[in-house]
Amino acid sequence: MMNSQAEIAELFGPILRPVAQRRRIADYAALVLLAFVASLWGYSTWRNGQVPKIESIALVQGSVVVVGPAESVAAGGQMEFCPGDLFTVRYELAIEGAGVIYADDAAHYQDHTVKFSTIWRDIVDTGTRMYDNEWTIPARPDMAIDGQREWVAGDYERTISVAASNIYISRYVPPATFEVAFRIGEHCP
């Protein structure tokens, strides 16, 4: 039996040696490819770590102030506006990290959106900053209310949301969002 195994090895030896050599070459090539991919991943991770990132955006408590025409303050203290009035919301943000932020501004009447726009972008560093979001109320709302493009007297809500502008980062950093209530007066010209 030993003789037959030795004879088989001697017979197939020339065939098996190149196969083993090709397998060894394929193993080395796979190892080089794996090392190359790992080095690219490591370099990419290192580069991403070097990019400034916004870690958090938060509204400073008690910093929201509504600025409008003095005659627009209603008896209950709520602001009443008419088309053509300048409606400014002033607020302060606490920002950790560095990067670009942007603000979206929307106004709603009941379940109707009457205005939506991106109002500004800013490059920021860690710290607190004051912002003014100005809006001159147009003669007609941007979007129809119950099929009409006319302002309806009543209570509205203005929503301002400030978020990180990088899509990847903004998935992990919640935006600073707040609402400001206001009224469109009944006796507007």
Residue frames as qw, qx, qy, qz and C-alpha x, y, z in Angstrom:
[[0.000, 0.885, 0.465, 0.000, 0.00, 0.00, 0.00],
 [0.324, -0.756, 0.121, 0.556, 2.89, 2.33, 0.69],
 [0.408, -0.070, 0.605, 0.680, 4.21, 1.70, -2.72],
 [0.193, 0.632, 0.656, 0.365, 0.94, 2.66, -4.35],
 [0.143, -0.935, -0.245, 0.212, 0.70, 5.95, -2.43],
 [0.387, -0.578, 0.352, 0.626, 4.27, 6.83, -3.29],
 [0.369, 0.181, 0.694, 0.591, 3.63, 5.96, -6.89],
 [0.088, 0.822, 0.546, 0.138, 0.47, 8.12, -6.95],
 [0.256, -0.876, -0.011, 0.408, 2.35, 11.03, -5.37],
 [0.404, -0.338, 0.529, 0.666, 5.13, 10.62, -7.90],
 [0.304, 0.432, 0.726, 0.441, 2.63, 10.38, -10.72],
 [0.007, -0.871, -0.446, -0.204, 0.52, 13.45, -9.74],
 [0.513, -0.541, -0.095, 0.660, 3.33, 15.51, -8.18],
 [0.279, 0.033, 0.338, 0.898, 4.01, 17.59, -11.29],
 [0.154, -0.604, -0.561, -0.545, 0.31, 18.46, -11.49],
 [0.492, -0.741, -0.443, 0.114, -0.18, 19.24, -7.78],
 [0.522, -0.287, -0.085, 0.799, 2.88, 21.50, -7.35],
 [0.083, 0.247, 0.276, 0.925, 1.64, 24.29, -9.72],
 [0.404, -0.653, -0.527, -0.365, -1.84, 24.13, -8.15],
 [0.603, -0.595, -0.339, 0.408, -0.35, 24.63, -4.68],
 [0.397, -0.104, 0.073, 0.909, 1.83, 27.43, -6.00],
 [0.101, -0.458, -0.424, -0.775, -1.18, 29.17, -7.61],
 [0.525, -0.688, -0.496, -0.067, -3.12, 28.80, -4.35],
 [0.567, -0.433, -0.194, 0.673, -0.24, 30.37, -2.43],
 [0.202, 0.132, 0.246, 0.939, -0.09, 33.27, -4.94],
 [0.305, -0.596, -0.511, -0.539, -3.87, 33.75, -4.62],
 [0.590, -0.636, -0.424, 0.260, -3.56, 33.77, -0.80],
 [0.449, -0.255, -0.030, 0.856, -0.81, 36.43, -0.96],
 [0.013, 0.329, 0.397, 0.857, -2.85, 38.52, -3.42],
 [0.442, -0.679, -0.529, -0.253, -5.91, 38.32, -1.12],
 [0.588, -0.536, -0.295, 0.529, -3.74, 39.36, 1.83],
 [0.303, -0.031, 0.148, 0.941, -2.33, 42.35, -0.09],
 [0.185, -0.497, -0.498, -0.686, -5.84, 43.35, -1.19],
 [0.544, -0.675, -0.496, 0.051, -7.13, 43.08, 2.39],
 [0.514, -0.388, -0.147, 0.751, -4.23, 45.21, 3.67],
 [0.140, 0.193, 0.313, 0.919, -4.92, 47.82, 0.97],
 [0.348, -0.620, -0.521, -0.473, -8.64, 48.02, 1.82],
 [0.595, -0.620, -0.402, 0.315, -7.86, 48.20, 5.56],
 [0.419, -0.204, -0.010, 0.885, -5.37, 51.03, 4.98],
 [0.054, -0.386, -0.405, -0.827, -7.93, 52.97, 2.87],
 [0.498, -0.672, -0.517, -0.182, -10.54, 52.52, 5.60],
 [0.596, -0.485, -0.274, 0.579, -8.07, 53.65, 8.26],
 [0.275, 0.030, 0.158, 0.948, -7.06, 56.72, 6.24],
 [0.226, -0.529, -0.491, -0.654, -10.71, 57.61, 5.60],
 [0.572, -0.664, -0.471, 0.100, -11.53, 57.28, 9.31],
 [0.517, -0.327, -0.125, 0.781, -8.56, 59.46, 10.22],
 [0.112, 0.219, 0.303, 0.921, -9.55, 62.13, 7.65],
 [0.373, -0.637, -0.527, -0.421, -13.17, 62.16, 8.88],
 [0.597, -0.585, -0.385, 0.392, -11.86, 62.69, 12.40],
 [0.400, -0.121, 0.035, 0.908, -9.99, 65.80, 11.22],
 [0.060, -0.501, -0.455, -0.734, -13.11, 67.50, 9.82],
 [0.147, -0.043, 0.470, -0.869, -14.78, 69.95, 12.23],
 [0.283, -0.399, -0.830, -0.268, -18.19, 68.73, 13.32],
 [0.408, -0.416, 0.127, -0.802, -21.15, 70.29, 15.07],
 [0.185, -0.014, -0.939, 0.290, -21.80, 68.17, 18.16],
 [0.056, -0.608, -0.759, 0.226, -24.98, 69.91, 19.37],
 [0.046, -0.340, -0.182, -0.922, -27.27, 72.87, 18.74],
 [0.253, -0.540, -0.756, 0.270, -29.52, 74.03, 21.58],
 [0.093, -0.760, -0.230, -0.601, -31.81, 76.99, 22.13],
 [0.208, 0.100, -0.569, 0.789, -30.79, 79.02, 25.20],
 [0.199, -0.611, -0.758, 0.118, -33.75, 78.93, 27.62],
 [0.113, -0.823, -0.357, 0.428, -35.65, 82.22, 27.83],
 [0.313, -0.335, 0.327, 0.827, -33.81, 83.80, 24.91],
 [0.200, 0.460, 0.700, 0.509, -36.72, 83.97, 22.43],
 [0.046, 0.537, 0.261, -0.801, -37.99, 87.53, 21.96],
 [0.376, 0.617, 0.611, 0.323, -40.58, 88.68, 19.42],
 [0.145, -0.406, 0.028, 0.902, -39.92, 92.12, 17.97],
 [0.214, 0.565, 0.681, 0.414, -42.64, 93.90, 16.08],
 [0.030, -0.542, -0.123, -0.831, -44.39, 97.22, 15.76],
 [0.007, 0.020, -0.651, 0.758, -45.22, 98.63, 19.22],
 [0.552, 0.042, 0.064, -0.831, -48.88, 99.11, 18.26],
 [0.670, 0.088, -0.659, -0.331, -49.13, 95.38, 17.54],
 [0.138, 0.056, -0.879, 0.452, -49.04, 94.26, 21.17],
 [0.482, -0.476, -0.561, -0.476, -52.53, 93.03, 22.03],
 [0.502, -0.647, 0.180, -0.545, -54.12, 93.47, 25.47],
 [0.958, -0.280, 0.043, -0.049, -53.22, 89.89, 26.43],
 [0.405, -0.699, 0.513, 0.292, -49.56, 90.54, 25.58],
 [0.725, 0.179, 0.593, 0.301, -49.68, 88.48, 22.40],
 [0.103, -0.369, 0.383, 0.840, -48.33, 90.04, 19.23],
 [0.562, 0.632, 0.508, -0.163, -50.87, 90.99, 16.56],
 [0.272, -0.308, 0.497, 0.764, -49.58, 91.57, 13.06],
 [0.603, 0.673, 0.229, -0.362, -50.99, 92.75, 9.77],
 [0.785, 0.377, 0.265, 0.414, -49.65, 92.17, 6.25],
 [0.318, 0.819, -0.077, 0.471, -46.70, 94.48, 5.65],
 [0.517, -0.806, 0.247, -0.147, -45.50, 94.37, 9.30],
 [0.444, 0.519, -0.697, 0.220, -41.93, 93.33, 10.06],
 [0.874, -0.428, 0.028, -0.226, -42.04, 90.30, 12.37],
 [0.375, 0.596, -0.658, 0.269, -38.63, 89.59, 13.91],
 [0.898, -0.427, -0.094, -0.045, -37.84, 86.65, 16.19],
 [0.173, 0.729, -0.582, 0.315, -34.61, 87.09, 18.19],
 [0.936, -0.340, 0.010, -0.089, -33.08, 84.08, 19.94],
 [0.070, -0.743, 0.664, -0.038, -29.78, 82.71, 21.18],
 [0.960, 0.115, -0.244, -0.077, -28.24, 79.34, 20.31],
 [0.483, -0.648, 0.587, 0.037, -25.62, 77.37, 22.23],
 [0.837, 0.473, -0.253, -0.102, -23.44, 75.48, 19.74],
 [0.641, -0.522, 0.538, 0.164, -20.83, 72.82, 20.43],
 [0.712, 0.136, 0.545, 0.422, -18.37, 72.13, 17.63],
 [0.042, 0.555, -0.275, -0.784, -17.71, 73.91, 14.36],
 [0.336, 0.259, 0.822, 0.381, -19.38, 73.79, 10.97],
 [0.185, -0.114, -0.325, -0.921, -22.28, 75.22, 9.00],
 [0.177, 0.409, 0.801, -0.401, -25.83, 75.58, 10.29],
 [0.123, -0.226, -0.468, -0.845, -29.00, 76.70, 8.53],
 [0.274, 0.242, 0.604, -0.708, -32.46, 77.80, 9.64],
 [0.092, -0.377, -0.772, -0.504, -35.83, 76.85, 8.22],
 [0.194, 0.162, 0.369, -0.894, -38.82, 79.06, 8.96],
 [0.157, -0.358, -0.820, -0.419, -42.47, 78.04, 8.56],
 [0.321, -0.004, 0.328, -0.888, -45.78, 79.62, 9.52],
 [0.142, -0.266, -0.940, -0.160, -48.98, 77.63, 10.10],
 [0.473, -0.113, 0.127, -0.865, -52.65, 78.47, 10.45],
 [0.878, -0.074, 0.260, -0.395, -54.47, 75.53, 12.06],
 [0.815, -0.095, 0.533, 0.208, -53.34, 72.61, 9.87],
 [0.622, 0.747, 0.144, 0.184, -52.32, 74.74, 6.87],
 [0.586, -0.297, 0.143, 0.740, -48.74, 75.75, 6.10],
 [0.285, 0.925, 0.234, -0.092, -48.80, 79.32, 4.84],
 [0.213, 0.890, -0.402, 0.033, -45.04, 79.95, 4.59],
 [0.906, -0.268, 0.219, 0.243, -41.92, 77.80, 4.33],
 [0.506, 0.807, -0.228, 0.201, -38.42, 78.94, 3.52],
 [0.782, -0.189, -0.156, 0.573, -34.75, 78.58, 4.36],
 [0.018, -0.991, -0.128, -0.042, -33.79, 81.96, 5.70],
 [0.033, 0.886, -0.457, 0.068, -30.07, 81.83, 6.45],
 [0.925, 0.037, -0.251, 0.284, -26.86, 79.81, 6.69],
 [0.195, -0.909, 0.321, -0.181, -23.98, 80.54, 9.02],
 [0.710, 0.262, -0.555, 0.345, -20.48, 79.23, 9.73],
 [0.564, -0.748, 0.074, -0.341, -20.15, 78.69, 13.48],
 [0.400, 0.323, -0.745, 0.424, -17.69, 77.75, 16.21],
 [0.477, -0.424, -0.722, 0.267, -18.35, 76.59, 19.76],
 [0.080, -0.084, -0.309, 0.944, -20.17, 79.20, 21.84],
 [0.199, 0.668, 0.660, -0.279, -23.43, 81.10, 22.00],
 [0.138, 0.049, 0.383, 0.912, -24.71, 83.37, 19.25],
 [0.316, 0.528, 0.442, -0.652, -27.68, 85.68, 18.87],
 [0.180, 0.185, 0.730, 0.633, -29.80, 85.50, 15.70],
 [0.372, 0.420, 0.244, -0.791, -32.61, 87.62, 14.29],
 [0.256, 0.278, 0.844, 0.380, -35.05, 85.97, 11.90],
 [0.232, 0.374, 0.071, -0.895, -36.86, 88.78, 10.12],
 [0.201, 0.372, 0.850, 0.313, -40.03, 88.25, 8.13],
 [0.268, 0.181, -0.012, -0.946, -42.05, 90.98, 6.49],
 [0.462, 0.342, 0.788, -0.221, -45.52, 89.51, 6.36],
 [0.095, 0.047, 0.607, 0.787, -46.51, 89.59, 2.67],
 [0.456, 0.050, -0.036, -0.888, -49.81, 90.93, 1.37],
 [0.891, 0.012, -0.188, -0.413, -50.88, 87.34, 0.66],
 [0.724, -0.422, 0.545, -0.009, -49.74, 84.04, 2.21],
 [0.029, 0.476, -0.784, -0.397, -47.31, 81.92, 0.18],
 [0.113, -0.114, -0.968, -0.193, -49.75, 79.00, 0.21],
 [0.439, -0.384, -0.374, -0.721, -53.55, 78.94, 0.11],
 [0.169, 0.013, 0.771, -0.614, -55.69, 78.71, 3.26],
 [0.460, 0.425, 0.708, -0.326, -58.89, 76.76, 2.52],
 [0.524, 0.521, 0.566, 0.367, -58.45, 77.44, -1.19],
 [0.098, 0.978, 0.141, 0.119, -58.01, 81.21, -0.72],
 [0.650, 0.153, -0.174, 0.723, -54.76, 83.14, -0.90],
 [0.183, -0.751, 0.010, -0.634, -55.88, 85.69, 1.69],
 [0.162, 0.185, -0.741, 0.626, -54.84, 86.04, 5.33],
 [0.548, -0.561, -0.561, -0.266, -57.46, 84.82, 7.77],
 [0.239, -0.659, 0.366, -0.612, -57.72, 86.67, 11.08],
 [0.920, -0.342, -0.111, -0.153, -56.75, 84.37, 13.93],
 [0.575, -0.666, 0.469, 0.080, -53.97, 82.53, 15.71],
 [0.761, 0.551, -0.340, 0.047, -50.90, 81.38, 13.80],
 [0.771, -0.535, 0.275, 0.208, -47.72, 79.62, 14.78],
 [0.458, 0.787, -0.412, 0.009, -44.27, 80.33, 13.39],
 [0.933, -0.279, 0.173, 0.151, -41.83, 77.40, 13.64],
 [0.261, 0.839, -0.477, 0.018, -38.09, 78.00, 13.41],
 [0.965, -0.176, 0.153, 0.122, -35.69, 75.07, 13.15],
 [0.137, 0.845, -0.514, -0.052, -31.89, 75.40, 13.14],
 [0.976, -0.059, 0.203, 0.046, -29.89, 72.33, 12.06],
 [0.421, -0.500, 0.578, 0.488, -26.41, 71.26, 11.01],
 [0.557, 0.605, -0.203, -0.532, -26.05, 71.50, 7.23],
 [0.146, 0.377, -0.895, -0.189, -24.01, 68.34, 6.66],
 [0.789, -0.093, -0.333, -0.508, -26.49, 65.54, 5.84],
 [0.687, 0.028, -0.689, 0.228, -24.37, 62.90, 7.59],
 [0.174, 0.070, -0.578, 0.794, -23.94, 64.99, 10.75],
 [0.436, -0.161, 0.044, -0.884, -27.52, 66.25, 10.81],
 [0.736, -0.177, -0.598, -0.263, -28.75, 62.67, 11.20],
 [0.647, -0.198, -0.605, 0.420, -27.04, 62.53, 14.59],
 [0.152, -0.105, -0.319, 0.930, -27.42, 66.12, 15.82],
 [0.057, 0.698, 0.713, -0.029, -31.03, 67.03, 16.61],
 [0.172, 0.526, 0.174, 0.814, -32.06, 70.49, 15.39],
 [0.041, -0.288, -0.500, 0.816, -33.01, 73.33, 17.73],
 [0.127, -0.438, -0.647, -0.611, -36.70, 73.83, 16.97],
 [0.017, -0.368, -0.594, 0.716, -39.17, 76.18, 18.62],
 [0.058, 0.647, 0.651, 0.393, -42.55, 77.77, 17.96],
 [0.044, -0.168, -0.221, 0.960, -43.70, 81.38, 18.32],
 [0.136, 0.650, 0.748, -0.011, -47.43, 82.13, 18.50],
 [0.017, -0.197, 0.065, 0.978, -48.82, 85.27, 16.86],
 [0.370, 0.616, 0.642, -0.266, -52.10, 86.65, 15.54],
 [0.140, 0.249, 0.456, 0.843, -53.20, 88.20, 12.30],
 [0.141, 0.284, 0.442, -0.839, -55.52, 90.99, 13.39],
 [0.321, 0.584, 0.745, -0.017, -59.12, 91.33, 12.33],
 [0.174, 0.930, 0.204, -0.252, -58.89, 95.02, 11.46],
 [0.511, -0.290, 0.439, 0.679, -55.92, 94.86, 9.12],
 [0.344, 0.654, -0.111, -0.665, -55.98, 97.19, 6.11]]
